[in-house]
Amino acid sequence: MSELSFRDTPVPSDRDVVRQLALACGGFSPAEIEIAVELVEDRLARGLSASGYHFLFAQWAPGVPSLGYACYGPIALTAASWDLYWIAVAKPGQGRGIGRRLLAEVERRAAALGAASLHADTSGREAYARTRAFYAGAGYARAAELPDFYGPGDAKVVFVKRL
């Protein structure tokens, strides 16, 4: 498999990149997609230090369209726990190892910045079964399940990996 190129500084056009990737990966609601875009906007407006949002865009070469992206950062009031807020790979790139390689790079970068653990929240709905399997396959442990968190019958499932 070819080597992915990673870019970690968002630019204004990444609002559309994130929107398109979230749409193209499938499964996210319009409200979820808008929140993903808002995190880019917050980072662009306030910078890394104030927003705390780290971004990583994956592409086969600099200057070509992004295949996927992740947003992650430290969890306030914790010593060294970080959140994986978003990870998305467009459907044509799914199943090709792009998500795993993107996640591994997020883990490497977060650990280098002092993260001791990375936490990922997802839905308990059947539509997210593949997402839960992705985290489990990447070495994440199912740490908690909060029934009816997002709505009736829609649990919040928390995964964690020690870095």
Secondary structure, 3 states (H helix, E strand, C coil): CCCCEEECCCCCCHHHHHHHHHHHHCCCCHHHHHHHHHHHHHHHHHHHHHHCCEEEEEECCCCCCCCEEEEEEECCCCCCEEEEEEEEECHHHCCCCHHHHHHHHHHHHHHHCCCCEEEEEEECCHHHHHHHHHHHHCCCEEEEEEEEEEECCEEEEEEEEEC
